[in-house]
C-alpha cells in the first residue's frame, strides 16, 4: 500500500469514527436532557403540582425510550458486543411498560413504592445508556 493510500485510509477511518462519535454524543446528550426533564416533571406530578403535565411527561418518556434504542443500535453497529445494547433495548421495553401501567400497579397507600421504582428504572436506563455510549466512544477512538 502506498503512503498516500494509507493516509487516505486513515483519514476515512477517522472520519467514520468521528461521525459515529458525534452521533453517539448527540444521542447521549438527549438521553441526559430528557432524563433530567422527566425527573423534574415526575417530581412535579408526584407532589401534586403538575397533573396537567402527565401527557407531556408521557410523550417525553416515549422520546426517551426511542433515544435509548438509538444508543443501543449505535452500540450494535459499532461492534461493542450484543450484551449491553441488548440490555438497553430490553430496558426500554420495561420502561415503556412501567410508564404505561404504573397507575394501575399497587393502588392505594403503597403506590409510592411504584413511583420510586419508576424513578429507579429511569435512572438505571440513563446509566446503561452512559455505559453503552462510553464503549462506543472508546471503540470509535481505537484504531481498527
N, CA, C and O atoms as a GROMACS GRO file, in nm:
protein
  576
    1UNK      N    1   0.086  -0.117   0.000
    1UNK     CA    2   0.000   0.000   0.000
    1UNK      C    3   0.090   0.123   0.000
    1UNK      O    4   0.186   0.132   0.076
    2UNK      N    5   0.058   0.217  -0.085
    2UNK     CA    6   0.139   0.338  -0.092
    2UNK      C    7   0.112   0.427   0.029
    2UNK      O    8   0.012   0.411   0.099
    3UNK      N    9   0.202   0.520   0.051
    3UNK     CA   10   0.187   0.611   0.165
    3UNK      C   11   0.060   0.694   0.150
    3UNK      O   12  -0.010   0.720   0.248
    4UNK      N   13   0.029   0.735   0.026
    4UNK     CA   14  -0.090   0.815   0.002
    4UNK      C   15  -0.217   0.734   0.032
    4UNK      O   16  -0.311   0.784   0.092
    5UNK      N   17  -0.218   0.607  -0.012
    5UNK     CA   18  -0.334   0.521   0.012
    5UNK      C   19  -0.352   0.496   0.161
    5UNK      O   20  -0.465   0.497   0.210
    6UNK      N   21  -0.243   0.473   0.234
    6UNK     CA   22  -0.250   0.451   0.379
    6UNK      C   23  -0.303   0.576   0.448
    6UNK      O   24  -0.385   0.566   0.540
    7UNK      N   25  -0.256   0.692   0.404
    7UNK     CA   26  -0.302   0.819   0.463
    7UNK      C   27  -0.451   0.838   0.437
    7UNK      O   28  -0.526   0.881   0.525
    8UNK      N   29  -0.495   0.806   0.314
    8UNK     CA   30  -0.636   0.820   0.277
    8UNK      C   31  -0.722   0.724   0.360
    8UNK      O   32  -0.829   0.762   0.406
    9UNK      N   33  -0.676   0.600   0.380
    9UNK     CA   34  -0.749   0.501   0.461
    9UNK      C   35  -0.761   0.548   0.604
    9UNK      O   36  -0.867   0.534   0.665
   10UNK      N   37  -0.653   0.603   0.660
   10UNK     CA   38  -0.657   0.653   0.797
   10UNK      C   39  -0.755   0.769   0.809
   10UNK      O   40  -0.832   0.775   0.904
   11UNK      N   41  -0.752   0.860   0.713
   11UNK     CA   42  -0.842   0.975   0.715
   11UNK      C   43  -0.987   0.929   0.707
   11UNK      O   44  -1.072   0.979   0.780
   12UNK      N   45  -1.016   0.832   0.618
   12UNK     CA   46  -1.151   0.778   0.608
   12UNK      C   47  -1.194   0.714   0.738
   12UNK      O   48  -1.307   0.735   0.784
   13UNK      N   49  -1.106   0.636   0.799
   13UNK     CA   50  -1.137   0.570   0.926
   13UNK      C   51  -1.164   0.672   1.035
   13UNK      O   52  -1.258   0.656   1.113
   14UNK      N   53  -1.082   0.776   1.041
   14UNK     CA   54  -1.103   0.882   1.141
   14UNK      C   55  -1.235   0.953   1.119
   14UNK      O   56  -1.306   0.985   1.214
   15UNK      N   57  -1.268   0.977   0.991
   15UNK     CA   58  -1.394   1.044   0.960
   15UNK      C   59  -1.513   0.961   1.005
   15UNK      O   60  -1.608   1.013   1.063
   16UNK      N   61  -1.508   0.830   0.978
   16UNK     CA   62  -1.618   0.744   1.018
   16UNK      C   63  -1.628   0.737   1.170
   16UNK      O   64  -1.738   0.746   1.225
   17UNK      N   65  -1.516   0.720   1.238
   17UNK     CA   66  -1.516   0.717   1.384
   17UNK      C   67  -1.564   0.848   1.442
   17UNK      O   68  -1.640   0.850   1.539
   18UNK      N   69  -1.520   0.959   1.382
   18UNK     CA   70  -1.562   1.091   1.429
   18UNK      C   71  -1.711   1.110   1.410
   18UNK      O   72  -1.777   1.169   1.496
   19UNK      N   73  -1.765   1.060   1.298
   19UNK     CA   74  -1.909   1.072   1.273
   19UNK      C   75  -1.989   0.991   1.373
   19UNK      O   76  -2.090   1.038   1.426
   20UNK      N   77  -1.943   0.870   1.399
   20UNK     CA   78  -2.011   0.784   1.496
   20UNK      C   79  -2.002   0.844   1.635
   20UNK      O   80  -2.098   0.842   1.711
   21UNK      N   81  -1.885   0.897   1.666
   21UNK     CA   82  -1.866   0.960   1.796
   21UNK      C   83  -1.959   1.080   1.813
   21UNK      O   84  -2.013   1.104   1.922
   22UNK      N   85  -1.977   1.154   1.706
   22UNK     CA   86  -2.066   1.271   1.710
   22UNK      C   87  -2.212   1.227   1.729
   22UNK      O   88  -2.286   1.287   1.807
   23UNK      N   89  -2.252   1.124   1.658
   23UNK     CA   90  -2.390   1.075   1.667
   23UNK      C   91  -2.418   1.021   1.808
   23UNK      O   92  -2.524   1.047   1.865
   24UNK      N   93  -2.323   0.946   1.863
   24UNK     CA   94  -2.345   0.891   1.997
   24UNK      C   95  -2.349   1.003   2.101
   24UNK      O   96  -2.425   0.995   2.198
   25UNK      N   97  -2.268   1.108   2.081
   25UNK     CA   98  -2.271   1.221   2.175
   25UNK      C   99  -2.408   1.290   2.172
   25UNK      O  100  -2.461   1.327   2.277
   26UNK      N  101  -2.464   1.306   2.053
   26UNK     CA  102  -2.595   1.370   2.040
   26UNK      C  103  -2.701   1.285   2.109
   26UNK      O  104  -2.783   1.337   2.185
   27UNK      N  105  -2.700   1.155   2.081
   27UNK     CA  106  -2.799   1.065   2.143
   27UNK      C  107  -2.782   1.064   2.295
   27UNK      O  108  -2.880   1.066   2.369
   28UNK      N  109  -2.657   1.060   2.340
   28UNK     CA  110  -2.629   1.058   2.484
   28UNK      C  111  -2.677   1.187   2.550
   28UNK      O  112  -2.735   1.183   2.659
   29UNK      N  113  -2.653   1.299   2.487
   29UNK     CA  114  -2.698   1.426   2.544
   29UNK      C  115  -2.851   1.433   2.549
   29UNK      O  116  -2.907   1.488   2.643
   30UNK      N  117  -2.918   1.377   2.448
   30UNK     CA  118  -3.064   1.376   2.451
   30UNK      C  119  -3.114   1.288   2.566
   30UNK      O  120  -3.208   1.325   2.635
   31UNK      N  121  -3.050   1.172   2.585
   31UNK     CA  122  -3.089   1.084   2.697
   31UNK      C  123  -3.074   1.160   2.828
   31UNK      O  124  -3.163   1.156   2.913
   32UNK      N  125  -2.962   1.229   2.844
   32UNK     CA  126  -2.938   1.304   2.969
   32UNK      C  127  -3.041   1.415   2.989
   32UNK      O  128  -3.100   1.428   3.096
   33UNK      N  129  -3.062   1.494   2.884
   33UNK     CA  130  -3.155   1.607   2.894
   33UNK      C  131  -3.298   1.560   2.915
   33UNK      O  132  -3.370   1.612   3.000
   34UNK      N  133  -3.339   1.460   2.837
   34UNK     CA  134  -3.475   1.407   2.853
   34UNK      C  135  -3.491   1.344   2.991
   34UNK      O  136  -3.595   1.360   3.055
   35UNK      N  137  -3.389   1.270   3.037
   35UNK     CA  138  -3.396   1.208   3.169
   35UNK      C  139  -3.412   1.310   3.280
   35UNK      O  140  -3.494   1.292   3.370
   36UNK      N  141  -3.334   1.418   3.273
   36UNK     CA  142  -3.345   1.523   3.374
   36UNK      C  143  -3.482   1.590   3.368
   36UNK      O  144  -3.544   1.615   3.472
   37UNK      N  145  -3.528   1.620   3.247
   37UNK     CA  146  -3.659   1.683   3.232
   37UNK      C  147  -3.770   1.592   3.282
   37UNK      O  148  -3.864   1.637   3.348
   38UNK      N  149  -3.760   1.462   3.251
   38UNK     CA  150  -3.859   1.367   3.300
   38UNK      C  151  -3.859   1.359   3.452
   38UNK      O  152  -3.964   1.349   3.515
   39UNK      N  153  -3.741   1.364   3.510
   39UNK     CA  154  -3.731   1.361   3.656
   39UNK      C  155  -3.799   1.484   3.718
   39UNK      O  156  -3.874   1.471   3.815
   40UNK      N  157  -3.773   1.600   3.664
   40UNK     CA  158  -3.834   1.724   3.714
   40UNK      C  159  -3.986   1.719   3.697
   40UNK      O  160  -4.060   1.750   3.790
   41UNK      N  161  -4.031   1.681   3.577
   41UNK     CA  162  -4.176   1.670   3.554
   41UNK      C  163  -4.239   1.567   3.647
   41UNK      O  164  -4.347   1.590   3.702
   42UNK      N  165  -4.171   1.454   3.664
   42UNK     CA  166  -4.222   1.350   3.752
   42UNK      C  167  -4.237   1.395   3.895
   42UNK      O  168  -4.335   1.363   3.962
   43UNK      N  169  -4.139   1.471   3.944
   43UNK     CA  170  -4.146   1.524   4.081
   43UNK      C  171  -4.264   1.620   4.093
   43UNK      O  172  -4.336   1.620   4.192
   44UNK      N  173  -4.282   1.704   3.990
   44UNK     CA  174  -4.395   1.798   3.992
   44UNK      C  175  -4.528   1.722   3.994
   44UNK      O  176  -4.620   1.759   4.067
   45UNK      N  177  -4.537   1.617   3.913
   45UNK     CA  178  -4.660   1.538   3.908
   45UNK      C  179  -4.681   1.466   4.041
   45UNK      O  180  -4.791   1.465   4.095
   46UNK      N  181  -4.574   1.406   4.094
   46UNK     CA  182  -4.580   1.328   4.217
   46UNK      C  183  -4.625   1.415   4.335
   46UNK      O  184  -4.701   1.369   4.420
   47UNK      N  185  -4.578   1.539   4.339
   47UNK     CA  186  -4.612   1.628   4.451
   47UNK      C  187  -4.746   1.697   4.432
   47UNK      O  188  -4.786   1.778   4.516
   48UNK      N  189  -4.815   1.666   4.323
   48UNK     CA  190  -4.948   1.723   4.301
   48UNK      C  191  -4.948   1.860   4.238
   48UNK      O  192  -5.050   1.928   4.239
   49UNK      N  193  -4.836   1.902   4.182
   49UNK     CA  194  -4.827   2.035   4.122
   49UNK      C  195  -4.823   2.031   3.970
   49UNK      O  196  -4.789   2.131   3.907
   50UNK      N  197  -4.856   1.917   3.910
   50UNK     CA  198  -4.842   1.911   3.766
   50UNK      C  199  -4.922   1.802   3.699
   50UNK      O  200  -4.874   1.739   3.605
   51UNK      N  201  -5.044   1.779   3.746
   51UNK     CA  202  -5.125   1.676   3.681
   51UNK      C  203  -5.147   1.705   3.532
   51UNK      O  204  -5.160   1.613   3.452
   52UNK      N  205  -5.151   1.832   3.496
   52UNK     CA  206  -5.170   1.868   3.355
   52UNK      C  207  -5.044   1.836   3.272
   52UNK      O  208  -5.049   1.839   3.150
   53UNK      N  209  -4.933   1.806   3.339
   53UNK     CA  210  -4.808   1.774   3.269
   53UNK      C  211  -4.794   1.626   3.237
   53UNK      O  212  -4.696   1.585   3.174
   54UNK      N  213  -4.889   1.544   3.279
   54UNK     CA  214  -4.879   1.400   3.257
   54UNK      C  215  -4.866   1.366   3.107
   54UNK      O  216  -4.780   1.285   3.072
   55UNK      N  217  -4.947   1.426   3.018
   55UNK     CA  218  -4.930   1.394   2.875
   55UNK      C  219  -4.791   1.434   2.821
   55UNK      O  220  -4.733   1.363   2.739
   56UNK      N  221  -4.738   1.545   2.868
   56UNK     CA  222  -4.605   1.589   2.827
   56UNK      C  223  -4.500   1.491   2.879
   56UNK      O  224  -4.408   1.453   2.807
   57UNK      N  225  -4.516   1.450   3.004
   57UNK     CA  226  -4.426   1.352   3.064
   57UNK      C  227  -4.429   1.220   2.985
   57UNK      O  228  -4.324   1.160   2.960
   58UNK      N  229  -4.548   1.177   2.947
   58UNK     CA  230  -4.563   1.053   2.871
   58UNK      C  231  -4.498   1.064   2.733
   58UNK      O  232  -4.428   0.973   2.690
   59UNK      N  233  -4.522   1.174   2.664
   59UNK     CA  234  -4.463   1.193   2.530
   59UNK      C  235  -4.311   1.199   2.538
   59UNK      O  236  -4.242   1.137   2.457
   60UNK      N  237  -4.260   1.272   2.635
   60UNK     CA  238  -4.115   1.279   2.652
   60UNK      C  239  -4.059   1.142   2.691
   60UNK      O  240  -3.947   1.108   2.654
   61UNK      N  241  -4.137   1.065   2.766
   61UNK     CA  242  -4.096   0.929   2.800
   61UNK      C  243  -4.080   0.842   2.676
   61UNK      O  244  -3.987   0.763   2.667
   62UNK      N  245  -4.171   0.857   2.581
   62UNK     CA  246  -4.161   0.782   2.455
   62UNK      C  247  -4.034   0.824   2.380
   62UNK      O  248  -3.961   0.739   2.329
   63UNK      N  249  -4.009   0.954   2.372
   63UNK     CA  250  -3.888   1.003   2.305
   63UNK      C  251  -3.762   0.956   2.378
   63UNK      O  252  -3.660   0.927   2.314
   64UNK      N  253  -3.768   0.948   2.508
   64UNK     CA  254  -3.657   0.899   2.590
   64UNK      C  255  -3.626   0.753   2.554
   64UNK      O  256  -3.510   0.717   2.532
   65UNK      N  257  -3.730   0.671   2.548
   65UNK     CA  258  -3.710   0.530   2.512
   65UNK      C  259  -3.655   0.519   2.371
   65UNK      O  260  -3.566   0.438   2.346
   66UNK      N  261  -3.706   0.597   2.278
   66UNK     CA  262  -3.654   0.594   2.141
   66UNK      C  263  -3.506   0.633   2.138
   66UNK      O  264  -3.428   0.576   2.062
   67UNK      N  265  -3.469   0.730   2.219
   67UNK     CA  266  -3.327   0.769   2.224
   67UNK      C  267  -3.241   0.660   2.288
   67UNK      O  268  -3.126   0.641   2.249
   68UNK      N  269  -3.296   0.589   2.386
   68UNK     CA  270  -3.224   0.475   2.443
   68UNK      C  271  -3.199   0.370   2.335
   68UNK      O  272  -3.090   0.315   2.324
   69UNK      N  273  -3.302   0.344   2.256
   69UNK     CA  274  -3.288   0.246   2.148
   69UNK      C  275  -3.190   0.293   2.042
   69UNK      O  276  -3.119   0.212   1.983
   70UNK      N  277  -3.187   0.424   2.018
   70UNK     CA  278  -3.089   0.476   1.922
   70UNK      C  279  -2.947   0.451   1.973
   70UNK      O  280  -2.860   0.410   1.896
   71UNK      N  281  -2.923   0.475   2.101
   71UNK     CA  282  -2.792   0.447   2.160
   71UNK      C  283  -2.760   0.299   2.147
   71UNK      O  284  -2.646   0.262   2.115
   72UNK      N  285  -2.859   0.214   2.171
   72UNK     CA  286  -2.838   0.069   2.161
   72UNK      C  287  -2.803   0.028   2.018
   72UNK      O  288  -2.712  -0.053   1.997
   73UNK      N  289  -2.874   0.081   1.920
   73UNK     CA  290  -2.847   0.048   1.780
   73UNK      C  291  -2.707   0.096   1.741
   73UNK      O  292  -2.634   0.024   1.672
   74UNK      N  293  -2.670   0.214   1.784
   74UNK     CA  294  -2.534   0.263   1.757
   74UNK      C  295  -2.433   0.169   1.820
   74UNK      O  296  -2.329   0.139   1.761
   75UNK      N  297  -2.462   0.123   1.941
   75UNK     CA  298  -2.375   0.027   2.008
   75UNK      C  299  -2.361  -0.102   1.930
   75UNK      O  300  -2.252  -0.158   1.918
   76UNK      N  301  -2.472  -0.150   1.877
   76UNK     CA  302  -2.468  -0.273   1.799
   76UNK      C  303  -2.388  -0.256   1.670
   76UNK      O  304  -2.315  -0.346   1.630
   77UNK      N  305  -2.402  -0.141   1.606
   77UNK     CA  306  -2.331  -0.118   1.480
   77UNK      C  307  -2.183  -0.086   1.500
   77UNK      O  308  -2.104  -0.096   1.406
   78UNK      N  309  -2.146  -0.047   1.620
   78UNK     CA  310  -2.006  -0.014   1.646
   78UNK      C  311  -1.927  -0.133   1.699
   78UNK      O  312  -1.811  -0.120   1.736
   79UNK      N  313  -1.992  -0.248   1.702
   79UNK     CA  314  -1.926  -0.374   1.739
   79UNK      C  315  -1.872  -0.374   1.882
   79UNK      O  316  -1.759  -0.417   1.905
   80UNK      N  317  -1.951  -0.326   1.976
   80UNK     CA  318  -1.909  -0.334   2.116
   80UNK      C  319  -1.964  -0.459   2.183
   80UNK      O  320  -1.950  -0.478   2.304
   81UNK      N  321  -2.026  -0.543   2.105
   81UNK     CA  322  -2.089  -0.664   2.157
   81UNK      C  323  -2.240  -0.647   2.160
   81UNK      O  324  -2.292  -0.539   2.132
   82UNK      N  325  -2.308  -0.754   2.193
   82UNK     CA  326  -2.454  -0.753   2.190
   82UNK      C  327  -2.517  -0.739   2.329
   82UNK      O  328  -2.633  -0.702   2.341
   83UNK      N  329  -2.441  -0.770   2.434
   83UNK     CA  330  -2.499  -0.779   2.568
   83UNK      C  331  -2.551  -0.644   2.617
   83UNK      O  332  -2.669  -0.632   2.650
   84UNK      N  333  -2.465  -0.542   2.623
   84UNK     CA  334  -2.509  -0.412   2.676
   84UNK      C  335  -2.614  -0.345   2.588
   84UNK      O  336  -2.716  -0.299   2.641
   85UNK      N  337  -2.594  -0.338   2.456
   85UNK     CA  338  -2.701  -0.280   2.375
   85UNK      C  339  -2.831  -0.359   2.385
   85UNK      O  340  -2.940  -0.301   2.385
   86UNK      N  341  -2.821  -0.492   2.394
   86UNK     CA  342  -2.941  -0.575   2.410
   86UNK      C  343  -3.013  -0.545   2.540
   86UNK      O  344  -3.136  -0.537   2.543
   87UNK      N  345  -2.936  -0.527   2.647
   87UNK     CA  346  -2.998  -0.491   2.776
   87UNK      C  347  -3.068  -0.356   2.766
   87UNK      O  348  -3.176  -0.337   2.823
   88UNK      N  349  -3.008  -0.263   2.695
   88UNK     CA  350  -3.067  -0.130   2.681
   88UNK      C  351  -3.198  -0.138   2.602
   88UNK      O  352  -3.294  -0.068   2.634
   89UNK      N  353  -3.201  -0.221   2.500
   89UNK     CA  354  -3.325  -0.239   2.423
   89UNK      C  355  -3.434  -0.299   2.512
   89UNK      O  356  -3.547  -0.251   2.514
   90UNK      N  357  -3.399  -0.403   2.586
   90UNK     CA  358  -3.496  -0.466   2.677
   90UNK      C  359  -3.540  -0.368   2.785
   90UNK      O  360  -3.658  -0.362   2.819
   91UNK      N  361  -3.445  -0.292   2.838
   91UNK     CA  362  -3.478  -0.195   2.944
   91UNK      C  363  -3.574  -0.089   2.891
   91UNK      O  364  -3.660  -0.041   2.965
   92UNK      N  365  -3.560  -0.051   2.764
   92UNK     CA  366  -3.654   0.043   2.703
   92UNK      C  367  -3.795  -0.012   2.701
   92UNK      O  368  -3.891   0.061   2.724
   93UNK      N  369  -3.809  -0.141   2.673
   93UNK     CA  370  -3.940  -0.207   2.676
   93UNK      C  371  -3.995  -0.204   2.818
   93UNK      O  372  -4.113  -0.176   2.839
   94UNK      N  373  -3.910  -0.234   2.916
   94UNK     CA  374  -3.952  -0.233   3.057
   94UNK      C  375  -4.002  -0.094   3.096
   94UNK      O  376  -4.106  -0.080   3.160
   95UNK      N  377  -3.926   0.008   3.057
   95UNK     CA  378  -3.967   0.146   3.090
   95UNK      C  379  -4.102   0.178   3.027
   95UNK      O  380  -4.189   0.236   3.092
   96UNK      N  381  -4.118   0.142   2.900
   96UNK     CA  382  -4.245   0.168   2.833
   96UNK      C  383  -4.362   0.102   2.903
   96UNK      O  384  -4.466   0.163   2.926
   97UNK      N  385  -4.344  -0.028   2.937
   97UNK     CA  386  -4.450  -0.099   3.008
   97UNK      C  387  -4.477  -0.035   3.144
   97UNK      O  388  -4.592  -0.013   3.181
   98UNK      N  389  -4.370  -0.007   3.216
   98UNK     CA  390  -4.384   0.050   3.351
   98UNK      C  391  -4.454   0.186   3.344
   98UNK      O  392  -4.545   0.214   3.423
   99UNK      N  393  -4.412   0.268   3.251
   99UNK     CA  394  -4.472   0.401   3.239
   99UNK      C  395  -4.620   0.397   3.206
   99UNK      O  396  -4.699   0.475   3.259
  100UNK      N  397  -4.657   0.304   3.118
  100UNK     CA  398  -4.798   0.296   3.076
  100UNK      C  399  -4.887   0.229   3.180
  100UNK      O  400  -5.008   0.254   3.183
  101UNK      N  401  -4.829   0.144   3.264
  101UNK     CA  402  -4.915   0.068   3.355
  101UNK      C  403  -4.897   0.105   3.502
  101UNK      O  404  -4.965   0.049   3.588
  102UNK      N  405  -4.808   0.198   3.533
  102UNK     CA  406  -4.779   0.224   3.674
  102UNK      C  407  -4.900   0.272   3.753
  102UNK      O  408  -4.911   0.244   3.872
  103UNK      N  409  -4.992   0.345   3.688
  103UNK     CA  410  -5.108   0.396   3.761
  103UNK      C  411  -5.201   0.284   3.809
  103UNK      O  412  -5.282   0.306   3.899
  104UNK      N  413  -5.190   0.165   3.750
  104UNK     CA  414  -5.275   0.053   3.792
  104UNK      C  415  -5.204  -0.042   3.889
  104UNK      O  416  -5.265  -0.133   3.945
  105UNK      N  417  -5.074  -0.021   3.908
  105UNK     CA  418  -4.996  -0.111   3.993
  105UNK      C  419  -5.002  -0.065   4.139
  105UNK      O  420  -4.973   0.050   4.170
  106UNK      N  421  -5.040  -0.155   4.225
  106UNK     CA  422  -5.041  -0.131   4.369
  106UNK      C  423  -5.109   0.001   4.406
  106UNK      O  424  -5.047   0.087   4.469
  107UNK      N  425  -5.235   0.016   4.368
  107UNK     CA  426  -5.304   0.142   4.403
  107UNK      C  427  -5.323   0.152   4.554
  107UNK      O  428  -5.324   0.052   4.625
  108UNK      N  429  -5.338   0.273   4.599
  108UNK     CA  430  -5.361   0.295   4.742
  108UNK      C  431  -5.242   0.356   4.810
  108UNK      O  432  -5.160   0.424   4.748
  109UNK      N  433  -5.232   0.332   4.939
  109UNK     CA  434  -5.129   0.399   5.019
  109UNK      C  435  -4.988   0.352   4.988
  109UNK      O  436  -4.892   0.423   5.019
  110UNK      N  437  -4.973   0.235   4.927
  110UNK     CA  438  -4.838   0.186   4.894
  110UNK      C  439  -4.796   0.218   4.751
  110UNK      O  440  -4.691   0.173   4.705
  111UNK      N  441  -4.876   0.297   4.680
  111UNK     CA  442  -4.843   0.331   4.541
  111UNK      C  443  -4.712   0.408   4.530
  111UNK      O  444  -4.647   0.407   4.426
  112UNK      N  445  -4.672   0.474   4.637
  112UNK     CA  446  -4.546   0.548   4.634
  112UNK      C  447  -4.428   0.455   4.602
  112UNK      O  448  -4.328   0.499   4.545
  113UNK      N  449  -4.439   0.328   4.639
  113UNK     CA  450  -4.330   0.234   4.608
  113UNK      C  451  -4.316   0.214   4.457
  113UNK      O  452  -4.205   0.200   4.406
  114UNK      N  453  -4.428   0.213   4.388
  114UNK     CA  454  -4.426   0.202   4.242
  114UNK      C  455  -4.364   0.328   4.182
  114UNK      O  456  -4.287   0.320   4.086
  115UNK      N  457  -4.397   0.443   4.238
  115UNK     CA  458  -4.339   0.568   4.189
  115UNK      C  459  -4.187   0.571   4.208
  115UNK      O  460  -4.114   0.615   4.120
  116UNK      N  461  -4.140   0.523   4.322
  116UNK     CA  462  -3.996   0.516   4.347
  116UNK      C  463  -3.930   0.420   4.248
  116UNK      O  464  -3.824   0.449   4.194
  117UNK      N  465  -3.994   0.306   4.225
  117UNK     CA  466  -3.941   0.210   4.127
  117UNK      C  467  -3.937   0.271   3.987
  117UNK      O  468  -3.844   0.246   3.911
  118UNK      N  469  -4.038   0.350   3.954
  118UNK     CA  470  -4.043   0.416   3.823
  118UNK      C  471  -3.922   0.508   3.806
  118UNK      O  472  -3.859   0.511   3.700
  119UNK      N  473  -3.889   0.583   3.909
  119UNK     CA  474  -3.771   0.669   3.905
  119UNK      C  475  -3.644   0.585   3.893
  119UNK      O  476  -3.556   0.617   3.814
  120UNK      N  477  -3.635   0.478   3.971
  120UNK     CA  478  -3.517   0.392   3.967
  120UNK      C  479  -3.497   0.329   3.829
  120UNK      O  480  -3.384   0.322   3.780
  121UNK      N  481  -3.605   0.284   3.768
  121UNK     CA  482  -3.596   0.224   3.634
  121UNK      C  483  -3.542   0.327   3.534
  121UNK      O  484  -3.460   0.293   3.449
  122UNK      N  485  -3.587   0.451   3.544
  122UNK     CA  486  -3.538   0.557   3.456
  122UNK      C  487  -3.391   0.588   3.478
  122UNK      O  488  -3.315   0.606   3.383
  123UNK      N  489  -3.351   0.595   3.605
  123UNK     CA  490  -3.211   0.624   3.636
  123UNK      C  491  -3.119   0.511   3.590
  123UNK      O  492  -3.008   0.536   3.543
  124UNK      N  493  -3.164   0.388   3.604
  124UNK     CA  494  -3.086   0.274   3.556
  124UNK      C  495  -3.070   0.283   3.404
  124UNK      O  496  -2.963   0.253   3.351
  125UNK      N  497  -3.176   0.324   3.336
  125UNK     CA  498  -3.170   0.338   3.190
  125UNK      C  499  -3.065   0.442   3.150
  125UNK      O  500  -2.989   0.421   3.055
  126UNK      N  501  -3.062   0.553   3.221
  126UNK     CA  502  -2.962   0.657   3.191
  126UNK      C  503  -2.822   0.600   3.212
  126UNK      O  504  -2.733   0.623   3.132
  127UNK      N  505  -2.804   0.525   3.321
  127UNK     CA  506  -2.674   0.464   3.348
  127UNK      C  507  -2.633   0.366   3.240
  127UNK      O  508  -2.517   0.366   3.197
  128UNK      N  509  -2.726   0.282   3.195
  128UNK     CA  510  -2.696   0.188   3.086
  128UNK      C  511  -2.658   0.261   2.958
  128UNK      O  512  -2.564   0.222   2.889
  129UNK      N  513  -2.732   0.367   2.927
  129UNK     CA  514  -2.701   0.445   2.807
  129UNK      C  515  -2.563   0.509   2.818
  129UNK      O  516  -2.492   0.519   2.719
  130UNK      N  517  -2.526   0.552   2.937
  130UNK     CA  518  -2.393   0.610   2.958
  130UNK      C  519  -2.284   0.507   2.933
  130UNK      O  520  -2.182   0.537   2.870
  131UNK      N  521  -2.305   0.385   2.982
  131UNK     CA  522  -2.205   0.279   2.964
  131UNK      C  523  -2.191   0.243   2.816
  131UNK      O  524  -2.080   0.231   2.765
  132UNK      N  525  -2.305   0.225   2.748
  132UNK     CA  526  -2.301   0.193   2.605
  132UNK      C  527  -2.232   0.306   2.528
  132UNK      O  528  -2.149   0.280   2.441
  133UNK      N  529  -2.267   0.429   2.560
  133UNK     CA  530  -2.206   0.544   2.491
  133UNK      C  531  -2.056   0.549   2.512
  133UNK      O  532  -1.980   0.574   2.418
  134UNK      N  533  -2.013   0.525   2.634
  134UNK     CA  534  -1.869   0.526   2.663
  134UNK      C  535  -1.797   0.416   2.584
  134UNK      O  536  -1.688   0.438   2.532
  135UNK      N  537  -1.858   0.299   2.575
  135UNK     CA  538  -1.796   0.190   2.499
  135UNK      C  539  -1.789   0.223   2.350
  135UNK      O  540  -1.690   0.192   2.284
  136UNK      N  541  -1.894   0.286   2.298
  136UNK     CA  542  -1.894   0.325   2.156
  136UNK      C  543  -1.784   0.426   2.131
  136UNK      O  544  -1.710   0.414   2.033
  137UNK      N  545  -1.772   0.526   2.218
  137UNK     CA  546  -1.667   0.627   2.201
  137UNK      C  547  -1.529   0.564   2.207
  137UNK      O  548  -1.440   0.597   2.128
  138UNK      N  549  -1.512   0.472   2.300
  138UNK     CA  550  -1.382   0.404   2.311
  138UNK      C  551  -1.353   0.321   2.187
  138UNK      O  552  -1.240   0.322   2.136
  139UNK      N  553  -1.454   0.250   2.137
  139UNK     CA  554  -1.436   0.167   2.018
  139UNK      C  555  -1.409   0.252   1.893
  139UNK      O  556  -1.331   0.212   1.807
  140UNK      N  557  -1.474   0.367   1.884
  140UNK     CA  558  -1.454   0.452   1.765
  140UNK      C  559  -1.323   0.527   1.773
  140UNK      O  560  -1.272   0.572   1.670
  141UNK      N  561  -1.267   0.542   1.892
  141UNK     CA  562  -1.138   0.612   1.907
  141UNK      C  563  -1.021   0.519   1.883
  141UNK      O  564  -0.914   0.564   1.842
  142UNK      N  565  -1.038   0.390   1.908
  142UNK     CA  566  -0.928   0.297   1.890
  142UNK      C  567  -0.917   0.256   1.743
  142UNK      O  568  -1.018   0.236   1.676
  143UNK      N  569  -0.792   0.242   1.694
  143UNK     CA  570  -0.774   0.203   1.555
  143UNK      C  571  -0.822   0.060   1.531
  143UNK      O  572  -0.801  -0.028   1.615
  144UNK      N  573  -0.884   0.038   1.417
  144UNK     CA  574  -0.936  -0.095   1.385
  144UNK      C  575  -0.830  -0.184   1.326
  144UNK      O  576  -0.857  -0.299   1.293
   0.00000   0.00000   0.00000
